[in-house]
Amino acid sequence: IIFCFLTNIIVTSMLLLGGAATVNALTGMDINLASFLIPWGVILYTAAGGLKATFLASYIHTAIIFIVLVISVYTVYVKNFSTDFIYENLQRVSSYSEAQCSSLFASGNGVSFYEEGTYSCGPVADNRDGSYLTMLSGGGLQFGIINIVGNFGTVFVDQSYWQSAIAAKPASTHKGYLLGGLVWFTIPFALATSLGLAGVALQLPITSGEAGAGLVPPAVATHLFGEGGAVMMAIMLFMAITSTGSAEGIAVSSLVAYDIYKTYINPEADGPKILLVSKVVIVVFGLCMGVLSVALHYMGLNLGWVYMFMGTAIGSAVVPLWNLLMWKDANAIGAVVGAWGGM
């Protein structure tokens, strides 16, 4: 239960940290205020509609996100530029010297604000030949390992996936999860290969700190589309946060209502009592996550740091859960020791 709660808290923290930073960059709203206001859009319809609202929101919101993705890919690779343009510019950027980078990142009066390692200019450290166009990347390998470990954790240990599988028809579950995996992969891949690569190819002044906070897509979209791009990114952000945030809220309410309240506090609880507890938990969890997001921001932690930390925190619970499902001799002591010892 502790690892399940930890997973829900980390995923929701990433949503709020990235969402608040993006809203702040697009609108100028105070980042702490945004951290508190964002959960309310999720709290209201999740508490009212429950799991059905989560399913409906996930379907509709994903469709809207894909419309934004298609517009972004088409604009970068067909309308405004081309694959050849992006490819050639990425090659050119990796060949820049520090003096050339300093001249590119300069203010109107000619004073350079370039700092090595802060902007994506010049050869990439730990990449083959310093190129952006290579699969032989030390940083990429490190991120890939962290990504695999962390996301195994977010799938196996996240109650939202289990309850969705239980609620679905058995004949449809495996098809739905395979399709969901393809949809999940497409979103970061399309954003990275369109807006992400365009930001480097066009040498937009995006710092490593801003990139770590998830601000590359809104910065590039605003550059390409103007105010329309900012609105488009804000809509996509709201769709992503409300869809995933709703699932996380339902997951936490399910854990508290069934695994704690009904199991240990009130075994005789009926449907209405469990429903009331679930709704109260959704509201309390949303408010607490707003407080946690503000605390993480004051600690100087951003979306990138929390994402990297995710695998360390919950990855160790994956193998015990897998053994619980697939190995008849798995026992409670081994599972507990394995999960906590792996941290």
C-alpha positions as CSV (number, residue, x, y, z in Angstrom):
1,I,0.0,0.0,0.0
2,I,2.9,2.4,0.8
3,F,4.5,1.9,-2.6
4,C,1.1,2.4,-4.3
5,F,0.6,5.7,-2.4
6,L,4.2,6.7,-3.3
7,T,3.5,6.0,-7.0
8,N,0.3,8.1,-7.0
9,I,2.1,11.0,-5.1
10,I,5.1,11.0,-7.5
11,V,2.9,10.9,-10.7
12,T,0.6,13.6,-9.4
13,S,3.7,15.7,-8.3
14,M,5.1,15.5,-11.9
15,L,1.7,16.6,-13.3
16,L,1.5,19.6,-11.0
17,L,5.1,20.7,-11.3
18,G,5.1,20.5,-15.1
19,G,1.7,22.0,-15.3
20,A,2.3,24.9,-13.0
21,A,5.6,25.7,-14.7
22,T,3.9,25.7,-18.1
23,V,0.9,27.8,-17.0
24,N,3.4,30.3,-15.4
25,A,5.4,30.5,-18.6
26,L,2.4,30.9,-20.9
27,T,0.2,33.2,-18.8
28,G,2.4,34.7,-16.1
29,M,0.2,33.3,-13.3
30,D,2.0,32.8,-10.0
31,I,3.4,29.2,-10.0
32,N,2.2,28.5,-6.4
33,L,-1.3,29.7,-7.2
34,A,-1.3,27.5,-10.3
35,S,-0.3,24.5,-8.2
36,F,-3.4,24.9,-6.1
37,L,-5.9,25.8,-8.9
38,I,-4.9,23.0,-11.3
39,P,-6.1,20.1,-9.0
40,W,-9.6,21.7,-8.6
41,G,-10.5,21.0,-12.2
42,V,-9.7,17.4,-11.5
43,I,-11.3,17.2,-8.1
44,L,-14.7,18.5,-9.1
45,Y,-15.6,16.1,-11.9
46,T,-13.7,13.1,-10.4
47,A,-15.6,13.4,-7.1
48,A,-18.9,13.7,-9.0
49,G,-18.4,11.1,-11.8
50,G,-16.0,8.5,-10.3
51,L,-14.3,5.9,-12.5
52,K,-16.8,6.5,-15.4
53,A,-15.7,10.1,-15.5
54,T,-12.1,9.1,-15.6
55,F,-12.7,6.7,-18.6
56,L,-14.7,9.2,-20.5
57,A,-12.1,12.0,-19.9
58,S,-9.2,9.8,-20.8
59,Y,-10.8,8.9,-24.2
60,I,-11.9,12.5,-25.2
61,H,-8.8,14.2,-23.8
62,T,-6.4,11.8,-25.6
63,A,-8.2,12.5,-28.9
64,I,-7.7,16.3,-28.4
65,I,-4.1,15.8,-27.5
66,F,-3.5,13.8,-30.7
67,I,-5.1,16.7,-32.8
68,V,-2.5,19.0,-31.3
69,L,0.3,16.5,-32.0
70,V,-0.8,16.2,-35.7
71,I,-0.8,20.0,-36.0
72,S,2.7,20.2,-34.5
73,V,4.2,17.5,-36.6
74,Y,2.6,18.8,-39.8
75,T,3.8,22.4,-39.1
76,V,7.4,21.5,-38.3
77,Y,8.0,18.9,-41.1
78,V,5.6,20.0,-43.9
79,K,4.3,23.5,-43.6
80,N,7.1,25.6,-42.2
81,F,10.2,23.4,-42.5
82,S,11.1,19.9,-43.8
83,T,12.9,16.9,-42.6
84,D,16.0,18.0,-44.6
85,F,15.9,21.4,-42.9
86,I,15.8,20.0,-39.4
87,Y,18.4,17.3,-40.2
88,E,20.9,19.8,-41.7
89,N,20.4,22.3,-38.9
90,L,20.9,19.7,-36.2
91,Q,24.2,18.7,-37.9
92,R,25.2,22.4,-38.1
93,V,24.4,23.1,-34.5
94,S,26.6,20.2,-33.2
95,S,29.5,21.6,-35.2
96,Y,29.4,25.1,-33.6
97,S,32.3,26.3,-31.5
98,E,31.8,28.1,-28.2
99,A,32.6,31.5,-29.9
100,Q,29.8,30.8,-32.5
101,C,27.4,29.8,-29.8
102,S,28.2,33.0,-27.9
103,S,27.4,35.1,-30.9
104,L,24.1,33.3,-31.5
105,F,22.9,33.8,-27.9
106,A,23.4,37.5,-27.6
107,S,21.1,40.4,-26.7
108,G,20.3,43.3,-29.0
109,N,23.4,45.3,-27.9
110,G,25.7,42.4,-28.7
111,V,26.3,41.2,-25.1
112,S,26.3,37.4,-25.0
113,F,24.3,35.5,-22.4
114,Y,25.6,32.1,-23.5
115,E,26.8,29.7,-20.9
116,E,28.2,26.3,-21.9
117,G,26.0,23.5,-20.7
118,T,23.0,25.9,-20.3
119,Y,21.9,26.0,-23.9
120,S,21.7,23.2,-26.6
121,C,24.5,24.6,-28.8
122,G,27.7,22.9,-29.9
123,P,28.7,19.2,-29.5
124,V,26.7,17.0,-27.2
125,A,28.7,15.5,-24.3
126,D,28.7,11.7,-24.3
127,N,27.2,11.5,-27.8
128,R,29.1,9.9,-30.7
129,D,31.0,12.7,-32.5
130,G,29.0,15.2,-30.3
131,S,26.0,14.7,-32.7
132,Y,22.3,15.1,-32.0
133,L,21.7,12.6,-34.8
134,T,23.0,9.4,-33.2
135,M,21.6,6.5,-31.1
136,L,25.0,6.1,-29.4
137,S,24.4,8.5,-26.5
138,G,25.6,8.0,-23.0
139,G,23.0,10.4,-21.6
140,G,20.3,8.7,-23.8
141,L,21.3,5.3,-22.4
142,Q,21.2,6.5,-18.9
143,F,17.8,8.1,-19.4
144,G,16.5,5.0,-21.1
145,I,17.4,2.7,-18.2
146,I,15.8,5.2,-15.7
147,N,12.8,5.4,-18.0
148,I,12.3,1.6,-18.2
149,V,12.8,1.0,-14.5
150,G,10.6,4.0,-13.5
151,N,7.8,3.3,-15.9
152,F,7.7,-0.4,-15.0
153,G,7.1,0.9,-11.5
154,T,4.3,3.4,-12.5
155,V,2.5,0.6,-14.3
156,F,2.9,-2.3,-11.9
157,V,2.5,-0.3,-8.7
158,D,0.0,2.3,-9.8
159,Q,-3.5,1.4,-8.5
160,S,-5.1,3.3,-11.4
161,Y,-3.9,0.6,-13.9
162,W,-5.2,-2.3,-11.7
163,Q,-8.6,-0.8,-11.2
164,S,-9.0,0.0,-14.9
165,A,-8.1,-3.7,-15.7
166,I,-10.6,-5.0,-13.2
167,A,-13.4,-2.7,-14.4
168,A,-12.9,-3.6,-18.1
169,K,-14.3,-6.7,-19.8
170,P,-11.7,-9.6,-19.7
171,A,-11.8,-10.0,-23.5
172,S,-11.1,-6.3,-24.1
173,T,-8.4,-5.7,-21.4
174,H,-5.3,-6.9,-23.2
175,K,-6.4,-5.1,-26.4
176,G,-7.0,-1.9,-24.5
177,Y,-3.7,-2.0,-22.8
178,L,-1.7,-2.7,-26.0
179,L,-3.5,0.2,-27.7
180,G,-2.9,2.4,-24.6
181,G,0.8,1.6,-24.7
182,L,1.0,2.6,-28.3
183,V,-0.9,5.8,-27.6
184,W,1.4,6.6,-24.6
185,F,4.6,6.1,-26.7
186,T,3.3,8.3,-29.5
187,I,2.8,11.4,-27.3
188,P,6.3,12.0,-26.0
189,F,7.8,10.7,-29.2
190,A,5.8,13.1,-31.5
191,L,6.4,16.1,-29.2
192,A,10.2,15.4,-28.9
193,T,10.7,14.8,-32.7
194,S,8.7,17.8,-33.8
195,L,8.8,20.6,-31.2
196,G,11.8,19.3,-29.3
197,L,14.1,19.0,-32.3
198,A,12.8,22.2,-33.8
199,G,13.8,24.1,-30.7
200,V,17.4,22.9,-31.1
201,A,17.4,23.3,-34.9
202,L,16.2,26.8,-34.7
203,Q,18.5,27.6,-31.7
204,L,15.7,29.0,-29.5
205,P,17.1,30.4,-26.2
206,I,15.8,27.6,-24.0
207,T,17.9,26.8,-21.0
208,S,18.5,23.4,-19.5
209,G,16.5,24.4,-16.4
210,E,13.5,25.4,-18.6
211,A,13.9,22.1,-20.5
212,G,13.9,20.2,-17.2
213,A,10.7,22.0,-16.2
214,G,9.0,20.7,-19.3
215,L,8.9,24.1,-21.1
216,V,10.3,23.2,-24.5
217,P,7.0,22.4,-26.2
218,P,5.2,25.6,-25.1
219,A,8.3,27.7,-26.0
220,V,8.6,26.2,-29.5
221,A,4.8,26.3,-30.1
222,T,4.7,30.0,-29.1
223,H,7.5,30.7,-31.5
224,L,5.8,28.9,-34.4
225,F,2.1,29.8,-33.8
226,G,2.3,32.9,-31.7
227,E,-0.5,33.3,-29.1
228,G,-2.4,30.5,-30.8
229,G,0.5,28.2,-30.0
230,A,0.3,29.2,-26.3
231,V,-3.4,28.5,-26.2
232,M,-2.9,25.2,-28.0
233,M,-0.3,24.1,-25.4
234,A,-2.5,25.2,-22.6
235,I,-5.4,23.2,-23.9
236,M,-3.2,20.1,-24.3
237,L,-1.7,20.6,-20.9
238,F,-5.2,20.8,-19.3
239,M,-6.3,17.7,-21.2
240,A,-3.3,15.7,-20.0
241,I,-3.4,16.8,-16.4
242,T,-7.1,16.3,-15.9
243,S,-7.1,12.9,-17.6
244,T,-4.1,11.5,-15.6
245,G,-4.9,13.4,-12.4
246,S,-8.4,12.0,-12.4
247,A,-7.0,8.5,-12.6
248,E,-4.6,9.1,-9.8
249,G,-7.3,10.6,-7.6
250,I,-9.6,7.6,-8.1
251,A,-6.6,5.3,-7.4
252,V,-5.9,6.9,-4.0
253,S,-9.5,7.0,-3.1
254,S,-9.8,3.3,-3.9
255,L,-6.8,2.4,-1.8
256,V,-8.1,4.3,1.2
257,A,-11.7,3.2,0.9
258,Y,-11.2,-0.5,0.3
259,D,-7.7,-1.4,1.5
260,I,-7.7,0.8,4.7
261,Y,-11.2,1.9,5.6
262,K,-13.2,-1.2,4.8
263,T,-10.4,-3.7,5.7
264,Y,-9.2,-2.2,9.1
265,I,-11.6,0.6,10.2
266,N,-15.2,-0.5,9.3
267,P,-15.5,-4.0,7.8
268,E,-19.2,-3.6,7.7
269,A,-19.2,-0.5,5.6
270,D,-21.8,-0.5,2.8
271,G,-21.7,1.1,-0.7
272,P,-22.9,4.6,0.3
273,K,-20.3,4.8,3.1
274,I,-17.5,3.7,0.9
275,L,-18.6,6.1,-1.8
276,L,-18.6,9.0,0.7
277,V,-15.1,8.1,1.9
278,S,-13.9,7.9,-1.7
279,K,-15.2,11.4,-2.4
280,V,-13.7,12.9,0.7
281,V,-10.3,11.3,-0.1
282,I,-10.3,12.7,-3.6
283,V,-10.8,16.3,-2.3
284,V,-8.2,15.9,0.5
285,F,-5.7,14.3,-1.9
286,G,-6.0,17.0,-4.5
287,L,-5.5,19.8,-1.9
288,C,-2.5,18.0,-0.3
289,M,-0.9,17.5,-3.7
290,G,-1.2,21.3,-4.3
291,V,0.7,21.9,-1.0
292,L,3.3,19.3,-2.0
293,S,3.8,20.9,-5.4
294,V,4.5,24.2,-3.7
295,A,6.9,22.6,-1.3
296,L,8.8,20.9,-4.1
297,H,9.0,24.1,-6.0
298,Y,10.5,25.9,-3.0
299,M,13.0,23.1,-2.6
300,G,14.2,23.8,-6.2
301,L,13.0,20.5,-7.6
302,N,11.4,20.4,-11.0
303,L,9.6,17.9,-13.3
304,G,12.9,16.4,-14.6
305,W,14.3,15.7,-11.1
306,V,11.1,14.0,-9.8
307,Y,10.9,11.9,-13.0
308,M,14.5,10.7,-12.4
309,F,13.7,10.0,-8.8
310,M,10.6,7.9,-9.6
311,G,12.5,4.7,-10.6
312,T,14.6,4.8,-7.4
313,A,11.5,5.2,-5.2
314,I,9.2,2.6,-6.7
315,G,11.2,0.4,-9.1
316,S,12.0,-2.1,-6.4
317,A,8.4,-3.1,-5.9
318,V,8.0,-4.3,-9.5
319,V,9.7,-7.8,-9.1
320,P,7.8,-8.6,-5.9
321,L,4.5,-7.8,-7.6
322,W,5.4,-9.8,-10.6
323,N,6.3,-12.8,-8.5
324,L,3.1,-12.4,-6.6
325,L,1.2,-12.8,-9.8
326,M,3.3,-15.4,-11.6
327,W,5.0,-17.5,-8.9
328,K,3.0,-19.9,-6.7
329,D,5.7,-20.0,-4.0
330,A,6.0,-16.2,-3.6
331,N,5.4,-15.2,0.1
332,A,4.7,-12.0,2.0
333,I,8.0,-11.8,3.8
334,G,10.0,-12.2,0.6
335,A,7.9,-9.6,-1.2
336,V,8.2,-7.0,1.6
337,V,11.9,-7.5,2.1
338,G,12.5,-7.4,-1.7
339,A,10.5,-4.1,-2.1
340,W,12.1,-2.3,0.8
341,G,15.5,-3.7,0.3
342,G,15.6,-2.7,-3.3
343,M,15.3,1.0,-2.4
